[in-house]
Amino acid sequence: MANLMKELVSGVVESVLKEILKKAGGTTATKRQKRQTRSATTGRFKKAPAAKAKPAKKQVSRRKTAASRSKTS
């Protein structure tokens, strides 16, 4: 009887683990690539100009309106 229970439990555990491992792969969509533009004169690929870093915006605290404060969520 104990052997039967052990076999049943091990079978269930095995199938659950197999199911979990099967779903763990996680497929993602492939990333689309833009076509590279070539230089008209040399025929080599153009390098994209590096974008200049913008200064960080100052954070402004906005006070909620009376109507939004009175709402209950």
PDB file of N, CA, C and O in Angstrom:
ATOM      1  N   MET A   1       0.833  -1.200   0.000  1.00  0.00           N
ATOM      2  CA  MET A   1       0.000   0.000   0.000  1.00  0.00           C
ATOM      3  C   MET A   1       0.875   1.260   0.000  1.00  0.00           C
ATOM      4  O   MET A   1       0.624   2.211  -0.740  1.00  0.00           O
ATOM      5  N   ALA A   2       1.911   1.240   0.853  1.00  0.00           N
ATOM      6  CA  ALA A   2       2.816   2.385   0.938  1.00  0.00           C
ATOM      7  C   ALA A   2       3.559   2.575  -0.387  1.00  0.00           C
ATOM      8  O   ALA A   2       3.807   3.696  -0.829  1.00  0.00           O
ATOM      9  N   ASN A   3       3.901   1.452  -0.999  1.00  0.00           N
ATOM     10  CA  ASN A   3       4.624   1.496  -2.275  1.00  0.00           C
ATOM     11  C   ASN A   3       3.743   2.115  -3.362  1.00  0.00           C
ATOM     12  O   ASN A   3       4.218   2.880  -4.202  1.00  0.00           O
ATOM     13  N   LEU A   4       2.460   1.773  -3.330  1.00  0.00           N
ATOM     14  CA  LEU A   4       1.502   2.294  -4.302  1.00  0.00           C
ATOM     15  C   LEU A   4       1.358   3.812  -4.152  1.00  0.00           C
ATOM     16  O   LEU A   4       1.342   4.548  -5.139  1.00  0.00           O
ATOM     17  N   MET A   5       1.252   4.262  -2.897  1.00  0.00           N
ATOM     18  CA  MET A   5       1.130   5.703  -2.620  1.00  0.00           C
ATOM     19  C   MET A   5       2.384   6.444  -3.065  1.00  0.00           C
ATOM     20  O   MET A   5       2.308   7.520  -3.658  1.00  0.00           O
ATOM     21  N   LYS A   6       3.544   5.848  -2.767  1.00  0.00           N
ATOM     22  CA  LYS A   6       4.823   6.463  -3.144  1.00  0.00           C
ATOM     23  C   LYS A   6       4.922   6.597  -4.668  1.00  0.00           C
ATOM     24  O   LYS A   6       5.377   7.617  -5.185  1.00  0.00           O
ATOM     25  N   GLU A   7       4.492   5.561  -5.367  1.00  0.00           N
ATOM     26  CA  GLU A   7       4.526   5.561  -6.823  1.00  0.00           C
ATOM     27  C   GLU A   7       3.588   6.619  -7.397  1.00  0.00           C
ATOM     28  O   GLU A   7       3.924   7.312  -8.357  1.00  0.00           O
ATOM     29  N   LEU A   8       2.408   6.729  -6.792  1.00  0.00           N
ATOM     30  CA  LEU A   8       1.409   7.696  -7.245  1.00  0.00           C
ATOM     31  C   LEU A   8       1.920   9.127  -7.045  1.00  0.00           C
ATOM     32  O   LEU A   8       1.831   9.958  -7.949  1.00  0.00           O
ATOM     33  N   VAL A   9       2.450   9.403  -5.860  1.00  0.00           N
ATOM     34  CA  VAL A   9       2.964  10.745  -5.547  1.00  0.00           C
ATOM     35  C   VAL A   9       4.136  11.094  -6.437  1.00  0.00           C
ATOM     36  O   VAL A   9       4.214  12.209  -6.954  1.00  0.00           O
ATOM     37  N   SER A  10       5.055  10.151  -6.624  1.00  0.00           N
ATOM     38  CA  SER A  10       6.227  10.436  -7.457  1.00  0.00           C
ATOM     39  C   SER A  10       5.813  10.679  -8.911  1.00  0.00           C
ATOM     40  O   SER A  10       6.406  11.510  -9.597  1.00  0.00           O
ATOM     41  N   GLY A  11       4.800   9.957  -9.373  1.00  0.00           N
ATOM     42  CA  GLY A  11       4.300  10.161 -10.732  1.00  0.00           C
ATOM     43  C   GLY A  11       3.702  11.538 -10.904  1.00  0.00           C
ATOM     44  O   GLY A  11       3.936  12.195 -11.919  1.00  0.00           O
ATOM     45  N   VAL A  12       2.927  11.987  -9.920  1.00  0.00           N
ATOM     46  CA  VAL A  12       2.309  13.319  -9.968  1.00  0.00           C
ATOM     47  C   VAL A  12       3.382  14.402  -9.926  1.00  0.00           C
ATOM     48  O   VAL A  12       3.332  15.358 -10.699  1.00  0.00           O
ATOM     49  N   VAL A  13       4.343  14.256  -9.032  1.00  0.00           N
ATOM     50  CA  VAL A  13       5.425  15.238  -8.897  1.00  0.00           C
ATOM     51  C   VAL A  13       6.224  15.325 -10.192  1.00  0.00           C
ATOM     52  O   VAL A  13       6.571  16.415 -10.646  1.00  0.00           O
ATOM     53  N   GLU A  14       6.509  14.174 -10.777  1.00  0.00           N
ATOM     54  CA  GLU A  14       7.269  14.147 -12.035  1.00  0.00           C
ATOM     55  C   GLU A  14       6.540  14.877 -13.152  1.00  0.00           C
ATOM     56  O   GLU A  14       7.133  15.664 -13.889  1.00  0.00           O
ATOM     57  N   SER A  15       5.230  14.601 -13.269  1.00  0.00           N
ATOM     58  CA  SER A  15       4.451  15.231 -14.340  1.00  0.00           C
ATOM     59  C   SER A  15       4.338  16.737 -14.128  1.00  0.00           C
ATOM     60  O   SER A  15       4.380  17.503 -15.091  1.00  0.00           O
ATOM     61  N   VAL A  16       4.195  17.165 -12.876  1.00  0.00           N
ATOM     62  CA  VAL A  16       4.112  18.607 -12.585  1.00  0.00           C
ATOM     63  C   VAL A  16       5.434  19.286 -12.916  1.00  0.00           C
ATOM     64  O   VAL A  16       5.446  20.356 -13.525  1.00  0.00           O
ATOM     65  N   LEU A  17       6.540  18.677 -12.522  1.00  0.00           N
ATOM     66  CA  LEU A  17       7.859  19.251 -12.827  1.00  0.00           C
ATOM     67  C   LEU A  17       8.086  19.333 -14.330  1.00  0.00           C
ATOM     68  O   LEU A  17       8.630  20.319 -14.828  1.00  0.00           O
ATOM     69  N   LYS A  18       7.670  18.300 -15.051  1.00  0.00           N
ATOM     70  CA  LYS A  18       7.828  18.281 -16.499  1.00  0.00           C
ATOM     71  C   LYS A  18       7.028  19.416 -17.135  1.00  0.00           C
ATOM     72  O   LYS A  18       7.488  20.071 -18.071  1.00  0.00           O
ATOM     73  N   GLU A  19       5.819  19.637 -16.611  1.00  0.00           N
ATOM     74  CA  GLU A  19       4.941  20.697 -17.121  1.00  0.00           C
ATOM     75  C   GLU A  19       5.560  22.074 -16.856  1.00  0.00           C
ATOM     76  O   GLU A  19       5.545  22.944 -17.727  1.00  0.00           O
ATOM     77  N   ILE A  20       6.097  22.263 -15.663  1.00  0.00           N
ATOM     78  CA  ILE A  20       6.705  23.552 -15.301  1.00  0.00           C
ATOM     79  C   ILE A  20       7.917  23.824 -16.185  1.00  0.00           C
ATOM     80  O   ILE A  20       8.082  24.927 -16.705  1.00  0.00           O
ATOM     81  N   LEU A  21       8.763  22.809 -16.351  1.00  0.00           N
ATOM     82  CA  LEU A  21       9.972  22.992 -17.151  1.00  0.00           C
ATOM     83  C   LEU A  21       9.650  23.222 -18.615  1.00  0.00           C
ATOM     84  O   LEU A  21      10.383  23.923 -19.312  1.00  0.00           O
ATOM     85  N   LYS A  22       8.561  22.639 -19.084  1.00  0.00           N
ATOM     86  CA  LYS A  22       8.181  22.814 -20.480  1.00  0.00           C
ATOM     87  C   LYS A  22       7.791  24.259 -20.754  1.00  0.00           C
ATOM     88  O   LYS A  22       8.098  24.794 -21.820  1.00  0.00           O
ATOM     89  N   LYS A  23       7.111  24.903 -19.790  1.00  0.00           N
ATOM     90  CA  LYS A  23       6.639  26.271 -19.978  1.00  0.00           C
ATOM     91  C   LYS A  23       7.710  27.322 -19.672  1.00  0.00           C
ATOM     92  O   LYS A  23       7.515  28.504 -19.954  1.00  0.00           O
ATOM     93  N   ALA A  24       8.818  26.903 -19.108  1.00  0.00           N
ATOM     94  CA  ALA A  24       9.833  27.856 -18.651  1.00  0.00           C
ATOM     95  C   ALA A  24      10.605  28.514 -19.781  1.00  0.00           C
ATOM     96  O   ALA A  24      11.303  29.500 -19.544  1.00  0.00           O
ATOM     97  N   GLY A  25      10.504  28.000 -21.011  1.00  0.00           N
ATOM     98  CA  GLY A  25      11.298  28.518 -22.123  1.00  0.00           C
ATOM     99  C   GLY A  25      11.057  29.979 -22.393  1.00  0.00           C
ATOM    100  O   GLY A  25      12.013  30.741 -22.537  1.00  0.00           O
ATOM    101  N   GLY A  26       9.813  30.395 -22.468  1.00  0.00           N
ATOM    102  CA  GLY A  26       9.487  31.802 -22.702  1.00  0.00           C
ATOM    103  C   GLY A  26       9.951  32.291 -24.051  1.00  0.00           C
ATOM    104  O   GLY A  26      11.062  32.809 -24.163  1.00  0.00           O
ATOM    105  N   THR A  27       9.140  32.145 -25.076  1.00  0.00           N
ATOM    106  CA  THR A  27       9.545  32.603 -26.400  1.00  0.00           C
ATOM    107  C   THR A  27       9.172  34.062 -26.588  1.00  0.00           C
ATOM    108  O   THR A  27       8.068  34.473 -26.231  1.00  0.00           O
ATOM    109  N   THR A  28      10.074  34.838 -27.141  1.00  0.00           N
ATOM    110  CA  THR A  28       9.808  36.247 -27.411  1.00  0.00           C
ATOM    111  C   THR A  28       9.847  36.464 -28.919  1.00  0.00           C
ATOM    112  O   THR A  28      10.508  35.730 -29.655  1.00  0.00           O
ATOM    113  N   ALA A  29       9.135  37.474 -29.352  1.00  0.00           N
ATOM    114  CA  ALA A  29       9.110  37.795 -30.777  1.00  0.00           C
ATOM    115  C   ALA A  29      10.495  38.263 -31.210  1.00  0.00           C
ATOM    116  O   ALA A  29      11.217  38.888 -30.434  1.00  0.00           O
ATOM    117  N   THR A  30      10.858  37.960 -32.448  1.00  0.00           N
ATOM    118  CA  THR A  30      12.172  38.369 -32.941  1.00  0.00           C
ATOM    119  C   THR A  30      12.196  39.878 -33.159  1.00  0.00           C
ATOM    120  O   THR A  30      11.197  40.478 -33.555  1.00  0.00           O
ATOM    121  N   LYS A  31      13.330  40.465 -32.900  1.00  0.00           N
ATOM    122  CA  LYS A  31      13.468  41.910 -33.059  1.00  0.00           C
ATOM    123  C   LYS A  31      13.672  42.235 -34.539  1.00  0.00           C
ATOM    124  O   LYS A  31      14.457  41.584 -35.228  1.00  0.00           O
ATOM    125  N   ARG A  32      12.958  43.244 -35.008  1.00  0.00           N
ATOM    126  CA  ARG A  32      13.083  43.627 -36.413  1.00  0.00           C
ATOM    127  C   ARG A  32      14.283  44.550 -36.573  1.00  0.00           C
ATOM    128  O   ARG A  32      14.527  45.408 -35.725  1.00  0.00           O
ATOM    129  N   GLN A  33      15.022  44.377 -37.642  1.00  0.00           N
ATOM    130  CA  GLN A  33      16.199  45.207 -37.881  1.00  0.00           C
ATOM    131  C   GLN A  33      15.920  46.186 -39.007  1.00  0.00           C
ATOM    132  O   GLN A  33      15.289  45.845 -40.008  1.00  0.00           O
ATOM    133  N   LYS A  34      16.402  47.411 -38.825  1.00  0.00           N
ATOM    134  CA  LYS A  34      16.291  48.398 -39.892  1.00  0.00           C
ATOM    135  C   LYS A  34      17.405  48.144 -40.895  1.00  0.00           C
ATOM    136  O   LYS A  34      18.492  47.686 -40.543  1.00  0.00           O
ATOM    137  N   ARG A  35      17.112  48.448 -42.139  1.00  0.00           N
ATOM    138  CA  ARG A  35      18.151  48.308 -43.158  1.00  0.00           C
ATOM    139  C   ARG A  35      19.154  49.443 -42.990  1.00  0.00           C
ATOM    140  O   ARG A  35      18.771  50.583 -42.729  1.00  0.00           O
ATOM    141  N   GLN A  36      20.426  49.130 -43.140  1.00  0.00           N
ATOM    142  CA  GLN A  36      21.460  50.143 -43.007  1.00  0.00           C
ATOM    143  C   GLN A  36      21.576  50.933 -44.304  1.00  0.00           C
ATOM    144  O   GLN A  36      21.497  50.379 -45.401  1.00  0.00           O
ATOM    145  N   THR A  37      21.767  52.238 -44.151  1.00  0.00           N
ATOM    146  CA  THR A  37      21.944  53.065 -45.348  1.00  0.00           C
ATOM    147  C   THR A  37      23.434  53.147 -45.664  1.00  0.00           C
ATOM    148  O   THR A  37      24.278  53.204 -44.769  1.00  0.00           O
ATOM    149  N   ARG A  38      23.728  53.152 -46.949  1.00  0.00           N
ATOM    150  CA  ARG A  38      25.122  53.222 -47.378  1.00  0.00           C
ATOM    151  C   ARG A  38      25.474  54.639 -47.812  1.00  0.00           C
ATOM    152  O   ARG A  38      24.623  55.389 -48.289  1.00  0.00           O
ATOM    153  N   SER A  39      26.714  54.981 -47.642  1.00  0.00           N
ATOM    154  CA  SER A  39      27.212  56.276 -48.074  1.00  0.00           C
ATOM    155  C   SER A  39      27.236  56.305 -49.598  1.00  0.00           C
ATOM    156  O   SER A  39      27.630  55.330 -50.238  1.00  0.00           O
ATOM    157  N   ALA A  40      26.814  57.426 -50.173  1.00  0.00           N
ATOM    158  CA  ALA A  40      26.759  57.532 -51.632  1.00  0.00           C
ATOM    159  C   ALA A  40      28.156  57.517 -52.243  1.00  0.00           C
ATOM    160  O   ALA A  40      28.342  57.003 -53.346  1.00  0.00           O
ATOM    161  N   THR A  41      29.138  58.072 -51.541  1.00  0.00           N
ATOM    162  CA  THR A  41      30.479  58.186 -52.116  1.00  0.00           C
ATOM    163  C   THR A  41      31.305  56.917 -51.930  1.00  0.00           C
ATOM    164  O   THR A  41      31.873  56.410 -52.897  1.00  0.00           O
ATOM    165  N   THR A  42      31.382  56.407 -50.736  1.00  0.00           N
ATOM    166  CA  THR A  42      32.257  55.258 -50.481  1.00  0.00           C
ATOM    167  C   THR A  42      31.533  53.921 -50.563  1.00  0.00           C
ATOM    168  O   THR A  42      32.165  52.893 -50.803  1.00  0.00           O
ATOM    169  N   GLY A  43      30.232  53.918 -50.369  1.00  0.00           N
ATOM    170  CA  GLY A  43      29.485  52.669 -50.410  1.00  0.00           C
ATOM    171  C   GLY A  43      29.526  51.905 -49.101  1.00  0.00           C
ATOM    172  O   GLY A  43      28.997  50.798 -49.003  1.00  0.00           O
ATOM    173  N   ARG A  44      30.155  52.496 -48.095  1.00  0.00           N
ATOM    174  CA  ARG A  44      30.219  51.853 -46.775  1.00  0.00           C
ATOM    175  C   ARG A  44      28.973  52.219 -45.976  1.00  0.00           C
ATOM    176  O   ARG A  44      28.248  53.150 -46.326  1.00  0.00           O
ATOM    177  N   PHE A  45      28.740  51.490 -44.919  1.00  0.00           N
ATOM    178  CA  PHE A  45      27.586  51.791 -44.068  1.00  0.00           C
ATOM    179  C   PHE A  45      27.830  53.070 -43.285  1.00  0.00           C
ATOM    180  O   PHE A  45      28.926  53.297 -42.772  1.00  0.00           O
ATOM    181  N   LYS A  46      26.797  53.905 -43.196  1.00  0.00           N
ATOM    182  CA  LYS A  46      26.911  55.153 -42.458  1.00  0.00           C
ATOM    183  C   LYS A  46      26.784  54.864 -40.967  1.00  0.00           C
ATOM    184  O   LYS A  46      26.016  53.995 -40.553  1.00  0.00           O
ATOM    185  N   LYS A  47      27.536  55.591 -40.181  1.00  0.00           N
ATOM    186  CA  LYS A  47      27.405  55.470 -38.735  1.00  0.00           C
ATOM    187  C   LYS A  47      26.416  56.524 -38.266  1.00  0.00           C
ATOM    188  O   LYS A  47      26.513  57.688 -38.654  1.00  0.00           O
ATOM    189  N   ALA A  48      25.465  56.120 -37.432  1.00  0.00           N
ATOM    190  CA  ALA A  48      24.456  57.048 -36.930  1.00  0.00           C
ATOM    191  C   ALA A  48      25.125  58.043 -35.987  1.00  0.00           C
ATOM    192  O   ALA A  48      25.920  57.652 -35.132  1.00  0.00           O
ATOM    193  N   PRO A  49      24.806  59.330 -36.138  1.00  0.00           N
ATOM    194  CA  PRO A  49      25.405  60.315 -35.226  1.00  0.00           C
ATOM    195  C   PRO A  49      24.903  60.095 -33.804  1.00  0.00           C
ATOM    196  O   PRO A  49      23.724  59.819 -33.582  1.00  0.00           O
ATOM    197  N   ALA A  50      25.812  60.222 -32.854  1.00  0.00           N
ATOM    198  CA  ALA A  50      25.449  60.007 -31.451  1.00  0.00           C
ATOM    199  C   ALA A  50      24.556  61.149 -30.974  1.00  0.00           C
ATOM    200  O   ALA A  50      24.871  62.322 -31.175  1.00  0.00           O
ATOM    201  N   ALA A  51      23.450  60.798 -30.348  1.00  0.00           N
ATOM    202  CA  ALA A  51      22.511  61.809 -29.859  1.00  0.00           C
ATOM    203  C   ALA A  51      23.109  62.485 -28.635  1.00  0.00           C
ATOM    204  O   ALA A  51      23.671  61.828 -27.759  1.00  0.00           O
ATOM    205  N   LYS A  52      22.979  63.817 -28.585  1.00  0.00           N
ATOM    206  CA  LYS A  52      23.518  64.558 -27.450  1.00  0.00           C
ATOM    207  C   LYS A  52      22.616  64.354 -26.236  1.00  0.00           C
ATOM    208  O   LYS A  52      21.391  64.316 -26.355  1.00  0.00           O
ATOM    209  N   ALA A  53      23.237  64.226 -25.078  1.00  0.00           N
ATOM    210  CA  ALA A  53      22.485  64.003 -23.846  1.00  0.00           C
ATOM    211  C   ALA A  53      21.786  65.296 -23.436  1.00  0.00           C
ATOM    212  O   ALA A  53      22.387  66.370 -23.412  1.00  0.00           O
ATOM    213  N   LYS A  54      20.503  65.165 -23.114  1.00  0.00           N
ATOM    214  CA  LYS A  54      19.743  66.331 -22.674  1.00  0.00           C
ATOM    215  C   LYS A  54      19.890  66.478 -21.168  1.00  0.00           C
ATOM    216  O   LYS A  54      19.980  65.480 -20.453  1.00  0.00           O
ATOM    217  N   PRO A  55      19.917  67.720 -20.678  1.00  0.00           N
ATOM    218  CA  PRO A  55      20.000  67.882 -19.226  1.00  0.00           C
ATOM    219  C   PRO A  55      18.718  67.386 -18.550  1.00  0.00           C
ATOM    220  O   PRO A  55      17.629  67.462 -19.119  1.00  0.00           O
ATOM    221  N   ALA A  56      18.869  66.888 -17.349  1.00  0.00           N
ATOM    222  CA  ALA A  56      17.722  66.335 -16.631  1.00  0.00           C
ATOM    223  C   ALA A  56      16.730  67.436 -16.301  1.00  0.00           C
ATOM    224  O   ALA A  56      17.115  68.550 -15.944  1.00  0.00           O
ATOM    225  N   LYS A  57      15.441  67.110 -16.424  1.00  0.00           N
ATOM    226  CA  LYS A  57      14.401  68.089 -16.096  1.00  0.00           C
ATOM    227  C   LYS A  57      14.250  68.169 -14.588  1.00  0.00           C
ATOM    228  O   LYS A  57      14.354  67.170 -13.877  1.00  0.00           O
ATOM    229  N   LYS A  58      14.003  69.373 -14.125  1.00  0.00           N
ATOM    230  CA  LYS A  58      13.809  69.567 -12.697  1.00  0.00           C
ATOM    231  C   LYS A  58      12.433  69.033 -12.320  1.00  0.00           C
ATOM    232  O   LYS A  58      11.446  69.282 -13.013  1.00  0.00           O
ATOM    233  N   GLN A  59      12.379  68.298 -11.217  1.00  0.00           N
ATOM    234  CA  GLN A  59      11.098  67.745 -10.796  1.00  0.00           C
ATOM    235  C   GLN A  59      10.245  68.817 -10.151  1.00  0.00           C
ATOM    236  O   GLN A  59      10.710  69.596  -9.319  1.00  0.00           O
ATOM    237  N   VAL A  60       8.990  68.838 -10.555  1.00  0.00           N
ATOM    238  CA  VAL A  60       8.064  69.834 -10.017  1.00  0.00           C
ATOM    239  C   VAL A  60       6.977  69.089  -9.274  1.00  0.00           C
ATOM    240  O   VAL A  60       6.334  68.200  -9.832  1.00  0.00           O
ATOM    241  N   SER A  61       6.766  69.449  -8.008  1.00  0.00           N
ATOM    242  CA  SER A  61       5.703  68.774  -7.270  1.00  0.00           C
ATOM    243  C   SER A  61       4.392  69.495  -7.582  1.00  0.00           C
ATOM    244  O   SER A  61       4.279  70.709  -7.412  1.00  0.00           O
ATOM    245  N   ARG A  62       3.424  68.739  -8.033  1.00  0.00           N
ATOM    246  CA  ARG A  62       2.128  69.325  -8.367  1.00  0.00           C
ATOM    247  C   ARG A  62       1.134  68.985  -7.273  1.00  0.00           C
ATOM    248  O   ARG A  62       0.967  67.821  -6.908  1.00  0.00           O
ATOM    249  N   ARG A  63       0.491  69.989  -6.767  1.00  0.00           N
ATOM    250  CA  ARG A  63      -0.492  69.760  -5.715  1.00  0.00           C
ATOM    251  C   ARG A  63      -1.777  69.255  -6.352  1.00  0.00           C
ATOM    252  O   ARG A  63      -2.231  69.775  -7.371  1.00  0.00           O
ATOM    253  N   LYS A  64      -2.349  68.239  -5.737  1.00  0.00           N
ATOM    254  CA  LYS A  64      -3.596  67.691  -6.267  1.00  0.00           C
ATOM    255  C   LYS A  64      -4.716  68.701  -6.121  1.00  0.00           C
ATOM    256  O   LYS A  64      -4.717  69.520  -5.202  1.00  0.00           O
ATOM    257  N   THR A  65      -5.663  68.635  -7.030  1.00  0.00           N
ATOM    258  CA  THR A  65      -6.818  69.526  -6.938  1.00  0.00           C
ATOM    259  C   THR A  65      -7.735  69.020  -5.839  1.00  0.00           C
ATOM    260  O   THR A  65      -7.648  67.862  -5.430  1.00  0.00           O
ATOM    261  N   ALA A  66      -8.605  69.883  -5.369  1.00  0.00           N
ATOM    262  CA  ALA A  66      -9.526  69.522  -4.294  1.00  0.00           C
ATOM    263  C   ALA A  66     -10.415  68.357  -4.712  1.00  0.00           C
ATOM    264  O   ALA A  66     -10.726  67.481  -3.906  1.00  0.00           O
ATOM    265  N   ALA A  67     -10.821  68.354  -5.982  1.00  0.00           N
ATOM    266  CA  ALA A  67     -11.695  67.277  -6.463  1.00  0.00           C
ATOM    267  C   ALA A  67     -10.981  65.932  -6.415  1.00  0.00           C
ATOM    268  O   ALA A  67     -11.572  64.921  -6.035  1.00  0.00           O
ATOM    269  N   SER A  68      -9.709  65.924  -6.802  1.00  0.00           N
ATOM    270  CA  SER A  68      -8.981  64.661  -6.829  1.00  0.00           C
ATOM    271  C   SER A  68      -8.635  64.202  -5.412  1.00  0.00           C
ATOM    272  O   SER A  68      -8.528  62.999  -5.172  1.00  0.00           O
ATOM    273  N   ARG A  69      -8.457  65.138  -4.463  1.00  0.00           N
ATOM    274  CA  ARG A  69      -8.177  64.761  -3.075  1.00  0.00           C
ATOM    275  C   ARG A  69      -9.397  64.142  -2.415  1.00  0.00           C
ATOM    276  O   ARG A  69      -9.277  63.271  -1.554  1.00  0.00           O
ATOM    277  N   SER A  70     -10.567  64.599  -2.826  1.00  0.00           N
ATOM    278  CA  SER A  70     -11.778  64.120  -2.180  1.00  0.00           C
ATOM    279  C   SER A  70     -12.238  62.762  -2.705  1.00  0.00           C
ATOM    280  O   SER A  70     -13.107  62.126  -2.108  1.00  0.00           O
ATOM    281  N   LYS A  71     -11.659  62.318  -3.817  1.00  0.00           N
ATOM    282  CA  LYS A  71     -12.043  61.006  -4.362  1.00  0.00           C
ATOM    283  C   LYS A  71     -11.571  59.894  -3.439  1.00  0.00           C
ATOM    284  O   LYS A  71     -10.489  59.962  -2.854  1.00  0.00           O
ATOM    285  N   THR A  72     -12.405  58.869  -3.322  1.00  0.00           N
ATOM    286  CA  THR A  72     -11.987  57.699  -2.541  1.00  0.00           C
ATOM    287  C   THR A  72     -11.760  56.551  -3.500  1.00  0.00           C
ATOM    288  O   THR A  72     -12.573  56.304  -4.391  1.00  0.00           O
ATOM    289  N   SER A  73     -10.658  55.854  -3.317  1.00  0.00           N
ATOM    290  CA  SER A  73     -10.343  54.765  -4.247  1.00  0.00           C
ATOM    291  C   SER A  73     -10.658  53.420  -3.679  1.00  0.00           C
ATOM    292  O   SER A  73     -10.448  52.405  -4.343  1.00  0.00           O
TER     293      SER A  73
END
